Amino acid sequence: PSRRSEKLSASRSAAQSLLMKLPRRRTTALAAIATTATAQMFPGMPGFPTEAKPIYRSAKLLECAVCKLATEEMWRQSEERRAAAPRQKLGEDELQDLAGEICDPDADAGEWITFLDIEQTERGAPLKIEKREWLGECRRECRTIQKACRAVYDEIREDLAETLYKQAASLTAEKLKSRVCQKWAGACPAKPVPKTYEHPDEYWMPADEEMYKMKKMQQMINAQAEKYGKQPVQFVDPMQSAMFGDDEDDEL
C-alpha cells in the first residue's frame, strides 16, 4: 500500500480511538453542539443536501463494469476477513453486513469506490473506469458508481452472502462474477453507449486527510445517534450536492 493509504488508515484508527475514549455523555454533547452549529450556519434550510448527486444515465451504462468490480471486492474482502477470523470461519451474518456495505463509499468496505474515476474519450465512446493510486473525495462520479452498484446488488445481496457462506471452497472470483453479474443481476453484457451521449466528466480529487478524519468521526457519531434515536450531525460537505449537481442529469 502507498504511504498515503497507510496515513489514511492511521487517520481512521485515530478517529475511532478518539471516539471510543469519549464518555457517552460527551459524545451526546458533541452531537448536540454540531447540530446547533449546523442550524446556525444554514438557517431555514431543513434537510439541506449532504452528498453529490449521481449521474443517472452514466450509472445505467456502468452497471456491468461496476458489478464486476464490486464482486471482486466482495470476494477479496470476504477472503481477508475469513483468513483473520477464528478458525478461519466467517458467519453468514458477517457476510450479510459486508454485502450491505460494499456499495457504500462512506463505509470502510465501500471505500474502494472512491479510488475510481470514470473516463470517456469522446461523445458516444464507451465509459471506462480507471483506478487511481489514492483514496479520493466522493463527488458526482463516486456517487454514480455507488448508484450503479446498488442497482445491481440490492436484489441479490442475500443470495450472495449465502453463496459465499456455503460454497466459498468451490468458488473462484471469476465464477462468482459470472454468477452474480450475468445470471443473477443480468447486468452483463454491458449496455451500448448511445452515439449522442457524452458523460459529464469531473476531475478526480484525492481525499484531504483532515477532512477524512472529520468524516469518519461524523459517521461514528451518527451511528450512535441512530442507535439511540438522536438527531444526526453534519460536520462536513453540507453543500456538496449543490456544488456538483445538475438538474439536467436528474433521473427521468
N, C-alpha and C positions, 0 to 999 in steps of 0.2 A: 504493500500500500504506500501511497505517496505521503510526504511529510504533512501536506495539507489535510489528507484524510485522517492521519493519526491525530492531528491537532483538533479536528472537528470531533473525533471520537472522544478525546480528552475533555473537550468542552461539554459534550453531552453528559459524561460522567460527573463533571464538576457541578453542572446544573442539578443533576439528580441528587448528588451528595448534599448540596446546599438545601434543597427542599426537604430531604429526609431529616436534616438537623433541626429544621424549624418545628416548634411545637404546633399542634393543631390550631390553637388559638391564634398564633402568629400568622399561620398560613391563611386562616379565615380573614384576619385583619388585612393582610396583604391583598387578598382578593377584593375586599371591600374598598380599599384605597384605590386600587386600579380601576374598579368600576366607577368610582366617583370621579377620578381624573378623566376617564374616557368621556363621561357625561359632560364634564366641564369643557373639554376640548371640542366636542361635537354636539352642542346643544340643539335640541329639536330635531335630532336625526336618529330616531329609534330604528333599530335593525339596519344600520349602515352596512354597506358591503364589506366583507372581510377577506375575500380572496378573488383572484383574477378569474374572468370568465373563459371557459374553453372555446375553441373554435370548432363548432359542431360539425361542419362539413368535413373538415380535416380529420376529426375524430372517427367519423364513419369510414373514411378511406384507410385509416391506420389500424383498424381492428385486428386484421390478420397478423401484421408485424408486431403489434403490441401484445397480442395473445401469446405469441411465441416467446417474446422476451419475458413476460410475466411468468409463464410456465417454467422457463429456465430458472428464473429467480426462485420460484416456489420449490423447485427441485433442489437447487443449491442450498437454500436456507434450511429446508427440512432435513437435508443430509447433515448439515453443520450442527443443527440442534440435536439430531439423533445421536451423532458422534459424541456430543457433550453431555447427553442425558445419562442418568443412572442405568447401568446395564445396556446402554445404547438403545433404549426403547423410548419412543415418543408416543404419547397418548393421542387419541383421536380428537379430544377437546383442544389440545395444544395445536394440532394441525388445523382445526377449525379457526382458531384465533389467528394463526398465521395467514390462512386464506382470506380472512376478513380484513387484514391489514396490508396485504401485498399490493393493493391498488391505491393505497393512501400515502401520498408523498409526505404527509405530516407525521406519519408513524415510522418507527425505526425500520420495520420490514419493507416499507414502501419508498425509502429514501433513494433506491436505485433509479426511480423515475426522474429525480432532479439532475441526474448526470446526463440526461438525454436531450438532444437538440434535433428539431425537425428541419429538414432541408428539402428544397425543390430547385432544380437548376433553371427551369423556365416554366411559363404557363403551360398546363397540360402534361407536364412531366410527372413521373411517379414521385410520391413523397417518400423520403428516406429518413431513417432515424440514425443519428450518429451519437456515439458515446463519448463524452468529454472526460478528462482526467480527474476533475474535481467535482464535488457536490455543488449544485447550483441553486440559485434562487428559483422558487416555484412561481412562475408567472403564467402567461397565457398558454404557451406550448406545453409546459408541465401539466397544467390542468386539462389540456386537450388529451394528452396521453393518459391521464387519470380517467377521463371520461370513457375513452376507448377501452381501457382495462376493465372498468366496472360494467360496461355494456356486455362484455364477454363473460366476466366472472360472477356477476350477481346471480345468475341462474344455475351455475354449475359448482358453486363453492362447496356445498356439502358433499357432492359426488367426488370432487377432487380430494377433499380431506379423507374421505372413506377409502378411496383407492390408494392413497399414499400410506394409509394406516395398514391396510390389509395386503396390498400387493407390491410394496416397495421393493422387496427382494427380487421380484421377477421383472421389474420395470427398468427402463433407461430414460434419460432425459428426452431423447428423440422419440421414443414410443409414447411417452406422456404428452409431448407436444402434439403429436399426430392425433392422439385420442381426444385431447381437450379442444384443440383449435379446429379440427376438421369434423370429427364425429359428433362431439357434444355441442359445441358452440356454433359450428357452421360458419366460423369467421374466415376460414381459408378455403379456397384461394382468395387472394385479395381482390377487392372491387377495383375496376379500372378507373383511372382519374379522367374526368371529362376534359376534353381538349381546351375548353374555355376556363377551366378552374385554375386559379392562382392562389396558393397558400399565403396568407398574410404573415410574412416572416417577422421574427423579432430577434434581437441579439440575445444570445445565451449569456447569462451573467453568473460568475462564481459566487458562492454564498459568502456573506460577511460573517466573520466568526462571532463578533459580539452580538449581532442580530440573531445568529443561530442559537446562542445561549439563551437569549430572551424568549425566542420561540419555544425552545424546549421547556423552559420554566413555565411559560404560559400554558402549554399543553398539559403539563403535570398538574398545575393548579386547577385547570378546567376539568381534568379528570376527577379530581377530588370534589370540585364544585358540583359536578353532575351526580356523583355518588351520594352527596348529602343534600341534594336539591337546592343548591345555591346558584346565584347568578354567575354566568361565565364572565371572564375578563378578556380584555383585548389590549395587549401591550404594544403590538407592532402591526404595521401594514394596514391601518384602518381604512385607507382609501385605495387599496391595491387594485381592485377591480375597476374602479372609476378611472384609474390611470391607464389600465391595459385592456379595457373592454371596448367593444364597438357594436352598436345596435344592429349593424348590417350582418353581423355574424350570429345573431340570435337564432335559436332553433325554430324551424318552421313547423 
